[in-house]
Amino acid sequence: MDFHNLIYKASHNRMLFHTLSTYQYYLKETKTNTAYLDGMLDEVLAEHQRIYQAFIDKDPKAGEIAIEEHLTNAKARSKY
């Protein structure tokens, strides 16, 4: 959650921060059993590392690609 909140805050958009942090809190509180298949946590970590690296490199295009990939994969993972 902390990683996501840092990204929301970096947007400097209070509405986005409030909406996404509220949604993230909702997911945390309502999803009682967050089970990951083998290797999923490694994938999530790698995705977060690519997002973080884009911030460090100040590369918006790489960040956009990394976030889109993370969101697509998160949606697929949520089916398990």
mmCIF file as gemmi writes it, N, C-alpha and C atoms, coordinates in Angstrom:
data_model
loop_
_atom_site.group_PDB
_atom_site.id
_atom_site.type_symbol
_atom_site.label_atom_id
_atom_site.label_alt_id
_atom_site.label_comp_id
_atom_site.label_asym_id
_atom_site.label_entity_id
_atom_site.label_seq_id
_atom_site.pdbx_PDB_ins_code
_atom_site.Cartn_x
_atom_site.Cartn_y
_atom_site.Cartn_z
_atom_site.occupancy
_atom_site.B_iso_or_equiv
_atom_site.pdbx_formal_charge
_atom_site.auth_seq_id
_atom_site.auth_asym_id
_atom_site.pdbx_PDB_model_num
ATOM 1 N N . MET Axp A 1 ? 0.823 -1.198 0 1 0 ? 1 A 1
ATOM 2 C CA . MET Axp A 1 ? 0 0 0 1 0 ? 1 A 1
ATOM 3 C C . MET Axp A 1 ? 0.864 1.257 0 1 0 ? 1 A 1
ATOM 4 N N . ASP Axp A 2 ? 1.958 1.217 0.748 1 0 ? 2 A 1
ATOM 5 C CA . ASP Axp A 2 ? 2.823 2.397 0.826 1 0 ? 2 A 1
ATOM 6 C C . ASP Axp A 2 ? 3.377 2.778 -0.548 1 0 ? 2 A 1
ATOM 7 N N . PHE Axp A 3 ? 3.783 1.764 -1.307 1 0 ? 3 A 1
ATOM 8 C CA . PHE Axp A 3 ? 4.319 2.035 -2.643 1 0 ? 3 A 1
ATOM 9 C C . PHE Axp A 3 ? 3.275 2.726 -3.507 1 0 ? 3 A 1
ATOM 10 N N . HIS Axp A 4 ? 2.065 2.203 -3.492 1 0 ? 4 A 1
ATOM 11 C CA . HIS Axp A 4 ? 0.996 2.802 -4.286 1 0 ? 4 A 1
ATOM 12 C C . HIS Axp A 4 ? 0.682 4.214 -3.818 1 0 ? 4 A 1
ATOM 13 N N . ASN Axp A 5 ? 0.639 4.426 -2.517 1 0 ? 5 A 1
ATOM 14 C CA . ASN Axp A 5 ? 0.345 5.767 -1.994 1 0 ? 5 A 1
ATOM 15 C C . ASN Axp A 5 ? 1.401 6.792 -2.403 1 0 ? 5 A 1
ATOM 16 N N . LEU Axp A 6 ? 2.666 6.372 -2.455 1 0 ? 6 A 1
ATOM 17 C CA . LEU Axp A 6 ? 3.712 7.285 -2.922 1 0 ? 6 A 1
ATOM 18 C C . LEU Axp A 6 ? 3.454 7.726 -4.359 1 0 ? 6 A 1
ATOM 19 N N . ILE Axp A 7 ? 3.029 6.798 -5.172 1 0 ? 7 A 1
ATOM 20 C CA . ILE Axp A 7 ? 2.732 7.132 -6.568 1 0 ? 7 A 1
ATOM 21 C C . ILE Axp A 7 ? 1.535 8.069 -6.643 1 0 ? 7 A 1
ATOM 22 N N . TYR Axp A 8 ? 0.499 7.774 -5.871 1 0 ? 8 A 1
ATOM 23 C CA . TYR Axp A 8 ? -0.687 8.643 -5.887 1 0 ? 8 A 1
ATOM 24 C C . TYR Axp A 8 ? -0.306 10.056 -5.462 1 0 ? 8 A 1
ATOM 25 N N . LYS Axp A 9 ? 0.496 10.17 -4.406 1 0 ? 9 A 1
ATOM 26 C CA . LYS Axp A 9 ? 0.914 11.484 -3.923 1 0 ? 9 A 1
ATOM 27 C C . LYS Axp A 9 ? 1.767 12.212 -4.95 1 0 ? 9 A 1
ATOM 28 N N . ALA Axp A 10 ? 2.595 11.467 -5.665 1 0 ? 10 A 1
ATOM 29 C CA . ALA Axp A 10 ? 3.477 12.078 -6.667 1 0 ? 10 A 1
ATOM 30 C C . ALA Axp A 10 ? 2.688 12.705 -7.81 1 0 ? 10 A 1
ATOM 31 N N . SER Axp A 11 ? 1.439 12.286 -7.976 1 0 ? 11 A 1
ATOM 32 C CA . SER Axp A 11 ? 0.613 12.857 -9.043 1 0 ? 11 A 1
ATOM 33 C C . SER Axp A 11 ? 0.208 14.303 -8.727 1 0 ? 11 A 1
ATOM 34 N N . HIS Axp A 12 ? 0.288 14.69 -7.459 1 0 ? 12 A 1
ATOM 35 C CA . HIS Axp A 12 ? -0.132 16.019 -7.002 1 0 ? 12 A 1
ATOM 36 C C . HIS Axp A 12 ? -1.585 16.316 -7.377 1 0 ? 12 A 1
ATOM 37 N N . ASN Axp A 13 ? -2.374 15.246 -7.372 1 0 ? 13 A 1
ATOM 38 C CA . ASN Axp A 13 ? -3.789 15.362 -7.706 1 0 ? 13 A 1
ATOM 39 C C . ASN Axp A 13 ? -4.563 14.799 -6.509 1 0 ? 13 A 1
ATOM 40 N N . ARG Axp A 14 ? -5.135 15.704 -5.719 1 0 ? 14 A 1
ATOM 41 C CA . ARG Axp A 14 ? -5.814 15.277 -4.486 1 0 ? 14 A 1
ATOM 42 C C . ARG Axp A 14 ? -6.982 14.345 -4.765 1 0 ? 14 A 1
ATOM 43 N N . MET Axp A 15 ? -7.729 14.601 -5.83 1 0 ? 15 A 1
ATOM 44 C CA . MET Axp A 15 ? -8.877 13.748 -6.156 1 0 ? 15 A 1
ATOM 45 C C . MET Axp A 15 ? -8.399 12.337 -6.516 1 0 ? 15 A 1
ATOM 46 N N . LEU Axp A 16 ? -7.356 12.259 -7.327 1 0 ? 16 A 1
ATOM 47 C CA . LEU Axp A 16 ? -6.806 10.95 -7.696 1 0 ? 16 A 1
ATOM 48 C C . LEU Axp A 16 ? -6.296 10.235 -6.455 1 0 ? 16 A 1
ATOM 49 N N . PHE Axp A 17 ? -5.542 10.937 -5.623 1 0 ? 17 A 1
ATOM 50 C CA . PHE Axp A 17 ? -5.012 10.333 -4.407 1 0 ? 17 A 1
ATOM 51 C C . PHE Axp A 17 ? -6.148 9.805 -3.53 1 0 ? 17 A 1
ATOM 52 N N . HIS Axp A 18 ? -7.158 10.615 -3.303 1 0 ? 18 A 1
ATOM 53 C CA . HIS Axp A 18 ? -8.272 10.209 -2.441 1 0 ? 18 A 1
ATOM 54 C C . HIS Axp A 18 ? -9.018 9.012 -3.037 1 0 ? 18 A 1
ATOM 55 N N . THR Axp A 19 ? -9.307 9.069 -4.315 1 0 ? 19 A 1
ATOM 56 C CA . THR Axp A 19 ? -10.07 8 -4.963 1 0 ? 19 A 1
ATOM 57 C C . THR Axp A 19 ? -9.311 6.684 -4.936 1 0 ? 19 A 1
ATOM 58 N N . LEU Axp A 20 ? -8.047 6.722 -5.347 1 0 ? 20 A 1
ATOM 59 C CA . LEU Axp A 20 ? -7.286 5.48 -5.43 1 0 ? 20 A 1
ATOM 60 C C . LEU Axp A 20 ? -6.909 4.935 -4.059 1 0 ? 20 A 1
ATOM 61 N N . SER Axp A 21 ? -6.588 5.79 -3.119 1 0 ? 21 A 1
ATOM 62 C CA . SER Axp A 21 ? -6.243 5.286 -1.793 1 0 ? 21 A 1
ATOM 63 C C . SER Axp A 21 ? -7.485 4.715 -1.1 1 0 ? 21 A 1
ATOM 64 N N . THR Axp A 22 ? -8.64 5.322 -1.327 1 0 ? 22 A 1
ATOM 65 C CA . THR Axp A 22 ? -9.883 4.779 -0.773 1 0 ? 22 A 1
ATOM 66 C C . THR Axp A 22 ? -10.188 3.421 -1.386 1 0 ? 22 A 1
ATOM 67 N N . TYR Axp A 23 ? -10.018 3.334 -2.7 1 0 ? 23 A 1
ATOM 68 C CA . TYR Axp A 23 ? -10.255 2.061 -3.393 1 0 ? 23 A 1
ATOM 69 C C . TYR Axp A 23 ? -9.288 0.989 -2.898 1 0 ? 23 A 1
ATOM 70 N N . GLN Axp A 24 ? -8.031 1.346 -2.734 1 0 ? 24 A 1
ATOM 71 C CA . GLN Axp A 24 ? -7.033 0.388 -2.262 1 0 ? 24 A 1
ATOM 72 C C . GLN Axp A 24 ? -7.381 -0.082 -0.847 1 0 ? 24 A 1
ATOM 73 N N . TYR Axp A 25 ? -7.809 0.825 0.003 1 0 ? 25 A 1
ATOM 74 C CA . TYR Axp A 25 ? -8.208 0.459 1.363 1 0 ? 25 A 1
ATOM 75 C C . TYR Axp A 25 ? -9.407 -0.492 1.31 1 0 ? 25 A 1
ATOM 76 N N . TYR Axp A 26 ? -10.363 -0.188 0.453 1 0 ? 26 A 1
ATOM 77 C CA . TYR Axp A 26 ? -11.543 -1.042 0.291 1 0 ? 26 A 1
ATOM 78 C C . TYR Axp A 26 ? -11.123 -2.459 -0.107 1 0 ? 26 A 1
ATOM 79 N N . LEU Axp A 27 ? -10.232 -2.562 -1.091 1 0 ? 27 A 1
ATOM 80 C CA . LEU Axp A 27 ? -9.778 -3.881 -1.525 1 0 ? 27 A 1
ATOM 81 C C . LEU Axp A 27 ? -9.105 -4.633 -0.389 1 0 ? 27 A 1
ATOM 82 N N . LYS Axp A 28 ? -8.277 -3.933 0.363 1 0 ? 28 A 1
ATOM 83 C CA . LYS Axp A 28 ? -7.56 -4.564 1.483 1 0 ? 28 A 1
ATOM 84 C C . LYS Axp A 28 ? -8.541 -5.088 2.526 1 0 ? 28 A 1
ATOM 85 N N . GLU Axp A 29 ? -9.568 -4.308 2.813 1 0 ? 29 A 1
ATOM 86 C CA . GLU Axp A 29 ? -10.506 -4.676 3.874 1 0 ? 29 A 1
ATOM 87 C C . GLU Axp A 29 ? -11.525 -5.731 3.436 1 0 ? 29 A 1
ATOM 88 N N . THR Axp A 30 ? -11.836 -5.802 2.161 1 0 ? 30 A 1
ATOM 89 C CA . THR Axp A 30 ? -12.882 -6.716 1.711 1 0 ? 30 A 1
ATOM 90 C C . THR Axp A 30 ? -12.346 -8.011 1.129 1 0 ? 30 A 1
ATOM 91 N N . LYS Axp A 31 ? -11.108 -8.018 0.709 1 0 ? 31 A 1
ATOM 92 C CA . LYS Axp A 31 ? -10.525 -9.225 0.142 1 0 ? 31 A 1
ATOM 93 C C . LYS Axp A 31 ? -9.87 -9.998 1.265 1 0 ? 31 A 1
ATOM 94 N N . THR Axp A 32 ? -10.588 -10.966 1.803 1 0 ? 32 A 1
ATOM 95 C CA . THR Axp A 32 ? -10.135 -11.656 3.003 1 0 ? 32 A 1
ATOM 96 C C . THR Axp A 32 ? -9.017 -12.647 2.734 1 0 ? 32 A 1
ATOM 97 N N . ASN Axp A 33 ? -8.995 -13.228 1.548 1 0 ? 33 A 1
ATOM 98 C CA . ASN Axp A 33 ? -7.97 -14.237 1.269 1 0 ? 33 A 1
ATOM 99 C C . ASN Axp A 33 ? -7.232 -13.861 -0.006 1 0 ? 33 A 1
ATOM 100 N N . THR Axp A 34 ? -6.124 -13.179 0.155 1 0 ? 34 A 1
ATOM 101 C CA . THR Axp A 34 ? -5.316 -12.802 -0.996 1 0 ? 34 A 1
ATOM 102 C C . THR Axp A 34 ? -4.261 -13.869 -1.186 1 0 ? 34 A 1
ATOM 103 N N . ALA Axp A 35 ? -4.58 -14.83 -2.006 1 0 ? 35 A 1
ATOM 104 C CA . ALA Axp A 35 ? -3.642 -15.915 -2.269 1 0 ? 35 A 1
ATOM 105 C C . ALA Axp A 35 ? -2.983 -15.673 -3.62 1 0 ? 35 A 1
ATOM 106 N N . TYR Axp A 36 ? -1.694 -15.934 -3.685 1 0 ? 36 A 1
ATOM 107 C CA . TYR Axp A 36 ? -0.952 -15.796 -4.929 1 0 ? 36 A 1
ATOM 108 C C . TYR Axp A 36 ? -0.391 -17.155 -5.317 1 0 ? 36 A 1
ATOM 109 N N . LEU Axp A 37 ? -0.476 -17.449 -6.578 1 0 ? 37 A 1
ATOM 110 C CA . LEU Axp A 37 ? 0.144 -18.668 -7.078 1 0 ? 37 A 1
ATOM 111 C C . LEU Axp A 37 ? 1.654 -18.509 -7.05 1 0 ? 37 A 1
ATOM 112 N N . ASP Axp A 38 ? 2.352 -19.633 -7.153 1 0 ? 38 A 1
ATOM 113 C CA . ASP Axp A 38 ? 3.821 -19.608 -7.142 1 0 ? 38 A 1
ATOM 114 C C . ASP Axp A 38 ? 4.346 -18.602 -8.154 1 0 ? 38 A 1
ATOM 115 N N . GLY Axp A 39 ? 5.258 -17.778 -7.71 1 0 ? 39 A 1
ATOM 116 C CA . GLY Axp A 39 ? 5.899 -16.825 -8.597 1 0 ? 39 A 1
ATOM 117 C C . GLY Axp A 39 ? 5.185 -15.505 -8.762 1 0 ? 39 A 1
ATOM 118 N N . MET Axp A 40 ? 3.952 -15.405 -8.333 1 0 ? 40 A 1
ATOM 119 C CA . MET Axp A 40 ? 3.205 -14.162 -8.532 1 0 ? 40 A 1
ATOM 120 C C . MET Axp A 40 ? 3.813 -12.995 -7.76 1 0 ? 40 A 1
ATOM 121 N N . LEU Axp A 41 ? 4.243 -13.236 -6.54 1 0 ? 41 A 1
ATOM 122 C CA . LEU Axp A 41 ? 4.817 -12.137 -5.761 1 0 ? 41 A 1
ATOM 123 C C . LEU Axp A 41 ? 6.113 -11.644 -6.387 1 0 ? 41 A 1
ATOM 124 N N . ASP Axp A 42 ? 6.869 -12.563 -6.97 1 0 ? 42 A 1
ATOM 125 C CA . ASP Axp A 42 ? 8.082 -12.16 -7.685 1 0 ? 42 A 1
ATOM 126 C C . ASP Axp A 42 ? 7.733 -11.287 -8.881 1 0 ? 42 A 1
ATOM 127 N N . GLU Axp A 43 ? 6.653 -11.63 -9.583 1 0 ? 43 A 1
ATOM 128 C CA . GLU Axp A 43 ? 6.2 -10.839 -10.73 1 0 ? 43 A 1
ATOM 129 C C . GLU Axp A 43 ? 5.773 -9.442 -10.283 1 0 ? 43 A 1
ATOM 130 N N . VAL Axp A 44 ? 5.012 -9.379 -9.196 1 0 ? 44 A 1
ATOM 131 C CA . VAL Axp A 44 ? 4.543 -8.089 -8.678 1 0 ? 44 A 1
ATOM 132 C C . VAL Axp A 44 ? 5.741 -7.225 -8.277 1 0 ? 44 A 1
ATOM 133 N N . LEU Axp A 45 ? 6.705 -7.823 -7.603 1 0 ? 45 A 1
ATOM 134 C CA . LEU Axp A 45 ? 7.896 -7.084 -7.208 1 0 ? 45 A 1
ATOM 135 C C . LEU Axp A 45 ? 8.637 -6.551 -8.436 1 0 ? 45 A 1
ATOM 136 N N . ALA Axp A 46 ? 8.8 -7.371 -9.451 1 0 ? 46 A 1
ATOM 137 C CA . ALA Axp A 46 ? 9.497 -6.946 -10.672 1 0 ? 46 A 1
ATOM 138 C C . ALA Axp A 46 ? 8.746 -5.797 -11.347 1 0 ? 46 A 1
ATOM 139 N N . GLU Axp A 47 ? 7.416 -5.876 -11.35 1 0 ? 47 A 1
ATOM 140 C CA . GLU Axp A 47 ? 6.608 -4.797 -11.937 1 0 ? 47 A 1
ATOM 141 C C . GLU Axp A 47 ? 6.799 -3.503 -11.151 1 0 ? 47 A 1
ATOM 142 N N . HIS Axp A 48 ? 6.784 -3.599 -9.839 1 0 ? 48 A 1
ATOM 143 C CA . HIS Axp A 48 ? 6.989 -2.415 -8.996 1 0 ? 48 A 1
ATOM 144 C C . HIS Axp A 48 ? 8.388 -1.84 -9.208 1 0 ? 48 A 1
ATOM 145 N N . GLN Axp A 49 ? 9.369 -2.708 -9.369 1 0 ? 49 A 1
ATOM 146 C CA . GLN Axp A 49 ? 10.737 -2.238 -9.595 1 0 ? 49 A 1
ATOM 147 C C . GLN Axp A 49 ? 10.848 -1.468 -10.919 1 0 ? 49 A 1
ATOM 148 N N . ARG Axp A 50 ? 10.135 -1.937 -11.963 1 0 ? 50 A 1
ATOM 149 C CA . ARG Axp A 50 ? 10.16 -1.213 -13.244 1 0 ? 50 A 1
ATOM 150 C C . ARG Axp A 50 ? 9.488 0.147 -13.112 1 0 ? 50 A 1
ATOM 151 N N . ILE Axp A 51 ? 8.412 0.223 -12.356 1 0 ? 51 A 1
ATOM 152 C CA . ILE Axp A 51 ? 7.737 1.503 -12.129 1 0 ? 51 A 1
ATOM 153 C C . ILE Axp A 51 ? 8.667 2.441 -11.36 1 0 ? 51 A 1
ATOM 154 N N . TYR Axp A 52 ? 9.257 1.92 -10.313 1 0 ? 52 A 1
ATOM 155 C CA . TYR Axp A 52 ? 10.176 2.719 -9.502 1 0 ? 52 A 1
ATOM 156 C C . TYR Axp A 52 ? 11.355 3.22 -10.335 1 0 ? 52 A 1
ATOM 157 N N . GLN Axp A 53 ? 11.909 2.345 -11.158 1 0 ? 53 A 1
ATOM 158 C CA . GLN Axp A 53 ? 13.049 2.731 -11.984 1 0 ? 53 A 1
ATOM 159 C C . GLN Axp A 53 ? 12.678 3.852 -12.955 1 0 ? 53 A 1
ATOM 160 N N . ALA Axp A 54 ? 11.475 3.816 -13.48 1 0 ? 54 A 1
ATOM 161 C CA . ALA Axp A 54 ? 11.02 4.885 -14.372 1 0 ? 54 A 1
ATOM 162 C C . ALA Axp A 54 ? 10.966 6.217 -13.63 1 0 ? 54 A 1
ATOM 163 N N . PHE Axp A 55 ? 10.539 6.195 -12.365 1 0 ? 55 A 1
ATOM 164 C CA . PHE Axp A 55 ? 10.551 7.414 -11.546 1 0 ? 55 A 1
ATOM 165 C C . PHE Axp A 55 ? 11.978 7.908 -11.354 1 0 ? 55 A 1
ATOM 166 N N . ILE Axp A 56 ? 12.877 6.997 -10.992 1 0 ? 56 A 1
ATOM 167 C CA . ILE Axp A 56 ? 14.277 7.352 -10.762 1 0 ? 56 A 1
ATOM 168 C C . ILE Axp A 56 ? 14.896 7.944 -12.031 1 0 ? 56 A 1
ATOM 169 N N . ASP Axp A 57 ? 14.592 7.325 -13.174 1 0 ? 57 A 1
ATOM 170 C CA . ASP Axp A 57 ? 15.143 7.77 -14.457 1 0 ? 57 A 1
ATOM 171 C C . ASP Axp A 57 ? 14.419 8.997 -15.016 1 0 ? 57 A 1
ATOM 172 N N . LYS Axp A 58 ? 13.328 9.395 -14.345 1 0 ? 58 A 1
ATOM 173 C CA . LYS Axp A 58 ? 12.498 10.509 -14.831 1 0 ? 58 A 1
ATOM 174 C C . LYS Axp A 58 ? 12.088 10.278 -16.282 1 0 ? 58 A 1
ATOM 175 N N . ASP Axp A 59 ? 11.584 9.06 -16.509 1 0 ? 59 A 1
ATOM 176 C CA . ASP Axp A 59 ? 11.203 8.611 -17.843 1 0 ? 59 A 1
ATOM 177 C C . ASP Axp A 59 ? 9.701 8.333 -17.872 1 0 ? 59 A 1
ATOM 178 N N . PRO Axp A 60 ? 8.899 9.349 -18.223 1 0 ? 60 A 1
ATOM 179 C CA . PRO Axp A 60 ? 7.44 9.172 -18.198 1 0 ? 60 A 1
ATOM 180 C C . PRO Axp A 60 ? 6.941 8.056 -19.117 1 0 ? 60 A 1
ATOM 181 N N . LYS Axp A 61 ? 7.567 7.895 -20.28 1 0 ? 61 A 1
ATOM 182 C CA . LYS Axp A 61 ? 7.109 6.856 -21.212 1 0 ? 61 A 1
ATOM 183 C C . LYS Axp A 61 ? 7.347 5.472 -20.622 1 0 ? 61 A 1
ATOM 184 N N . ALA Axp A 62 ? 8.524 5.261 -20.028 1 0 ? 62 A 1
ATOM 185 C CA . ALA Axp A 62 ? 8.805 3.974 -19.39 1 0 ? 62 A 1
ATOM 186 C C . ALA Axp A 62 ? 7.851 3.744 -18.221 1 0 ? 62 A 1
ATOM 187 N N . GLY Axp A 63 ? 7.541 4.811 -17.483 1 0 ? 63 A 1
ATOM 188 C CA . GLY Axp A 63 ? 6.589 4.709 -16.377 1 0 ? 63 A 1
ATOM 189 C C . GLY Axp A 63 ? 5.207 4.332 -16.862 1 0 ? 63 A 1
ATOM 190 N N . GLU Axp A 64 ? 4.784 4.958 -17.94 1 0 ? 64 A 1
ATOM 191 C CA . GLU Axp A 64 ? 3.467 4.651 -18.512 1 0 ? 64 A 1
ATOM 192 C C . GLU Axp A 64 ? 3.394 3.186 -18.931 1 0 ? 64 A 1
ATOM 193 N N . ILE Axp A 65 ? 4.427 2.725 -19.597 1 0 ? 65 A 1
ATOM 194 C CA . ILE Axp A 65 ? 4.458 1.327 -20.047 1 0 ? 65 A 1
ATOM 195 C C . ILE Axp A 65 ? 4.456 0.383 -18.848 1 0 ? 65 A 1
ATOM 196 N N . ALA Axp A 66 ? 5.283 0.682 -17.839 1 0 ? 66 A 1
ATOM 197 C CA . ALA Axp A 66 ? 5.384 -0.182 -16.658 1 0 ? 66 A 1
ATOM 198 C C . ALA Axp A 66 ? 4.069 -0.222 -15.881 1 0 ? 66 A 1
ATOM 199 N N . ILE Axp A 67 ? 3.41 0.928 -15.76 1 0 ? 67 A 1
ATOM 200 C CA . ILE Axp A 67 ? 2.143 0.963 -15.023 1 0 ? 67 A 1
ATOM 201 C C . ILE Axp A 67 ? 1.047 0.239 -15.792 1 0 ? 67 A 1
ATOM 202 N N . GLU Axp A 68 ? 1.004 0.446 -17.103 1 0 ? 68 A 1
ATOM 203 C CA . GLU Axp A 68 ? 0 -0.269 -17.909 1 0 ? 68 A 1
ATOM 204 C C . GLU Axp A 68 ? 0.19 -1.782 -17.796 1 0 ? 68 A 1
ATOM 205 N N . GLU Axp A 69 ? 1.452 -2.223 -17.849 1 0 ? 69 A 1
ATOM 206 C CA . GLU Axp A 69 ? 1.746 -3.648 -17.708 1 0 ? 69 A 1
ATOM 207 C C . GLU Axp A 69 ? 1.304 -4.152 -16.331 1 0 ? 69 A 1
ATOM 208 N N . HIS Axp A 70 ? 1.604 -3.38 -15.3 1 0 ? 70 A 1
ATOM 209 C CA . HIS Axp A 70 ? 1.24 -3.768 -13.938 1 0 ? 70 A 1
ATOM 210 C C . HIS Axp A 70 ? -0.28 -3.863 -13.784 1 0 ? 70 A 1
ATOM 211 N N . LEU Axp A 71 ? -0.999 -2.898 -14.317 1 0 ? 71 A 1
ATOM 212 C CA . LEU Axp A 71 ? -2.459 -2.921 -14.21 1 0 ? 71 A 1
ATOM 213 C C . LEU Axp A 71 ? -3.06 -4.097 -14.972 1 0 ? 71 A 1
ATOM 214 N N . THR Axp A 72 ? -2.548 -4.355 -16.162 1 0 ? 72 A 1
ATOM 215 C CA . THR Axp A 72 ? -3.031 -5.49 -16.957 1 0 ? 72 A 1
ATOM 216 C C . THR Axp A 72 ? -2.788 -6.804 -16.229 1 0 ? 72 A 1
ATOM 217 N N . ASN Axp A 73 ? -1.571 -6.952 -15.702 1 0 ? 73 A 1
ATOM 218 C CA . ASN Axp A 73 ? -1.233 -8.185 -14.983 1 0 ? 73 A 1
ATOM 219 C C . ASN Axp A 73 ? -2.015 -8.311 -13.679 1 0 ? 73 A 1
ATOM 220 N N . ALA Axp A 74 ? -2.226 -7.204 -12.994 1 0 ? 74 A 1
ATOM 221 C CA . ALA Axp A 74 ? -3.001 -7.236 -11.74 1 0 ? 74 A 1
ATOM 222 C C . ALA Axp A 74 ? -4.421 -7.689 -12.005 1 0 ? 74 A 1
ATOM 223 N N . LYS Axp A 75 ? -4.978 -7.209 -13.102 1 0 ? 75 A 1
ATOM 224 C CA . LYS Axp A 75 ? -6.341 -7.629 -13.463 1 0 ? 75 A 1
ATOM 225 C C . LYS Axp A 75 ? -6.373 -9.137 -13.726 1 0 ? 75 A 1
ATOM 226 N N . ALA Axp A 76 ? -5.383 -9.641 -14.444 1 0 ? 76 A 1
ATOM 227 C CA . ALA Axp A 76 ? -5.327 -11.08 -14.715 1 0 ? 76 A 1
ATOM 228 C C . ALA Axp A 76 ? -5.13 -11.871 -13.432 1 0 ? 76 A 1
ATOM 229 N N . ARG Axp A 77 ? -4.271 -11.351 -12.536 1 0 ? 77 A 1
ATOM 230 C CA . ARG Axp A 77 ? -4.023 -12.051 -11.27 1 0 ? 77 A 1
ATOM 231 C C . ARG Axp A 77 ? -5.264 -12.093 -10.383 1 0 ? 77 A 1
ATOM 232 N N . SER Axp A 78 ? -6.105 -11.078 -10.493 1 0 ? 78 A 1
ATOM 233 C CA . SER Axp A 78 ? -7.28 -11.001 -9.613 1 0 ? 78 A 1
ATOM 234 C C . SER Axp A 78 ? -8.288 -12.102 -9.901 1 0 ? 78 A 1
ATOM 235 N N . LYS Axp A 79 ? -8.133 -12.807 -10.993 1 0 ? 79 A 1
ATOM 236 C CA . LYS Axp A 79 ? -9.05 -13.899 -11.349 1 0 ? 79 A 1
ATOM 237 C C . LYS Axp A 79 ? -8.733 -15.176 -10.589 1 0 ? 79 A 1
ATOM 238 N N . TYR Axp A 80 ? -7.582 -15.22 -9.91 1 0 ? 80 A 1
ATOM 239 C CA . TYR Axp A 80 ? -7.194 -16.431 -9.183 1 0 ? 80 A 1
ATOM 240 C C . TYR Axp A 80 ? -7.732 -16.428 -7.793 1 0 ? 80 A 1
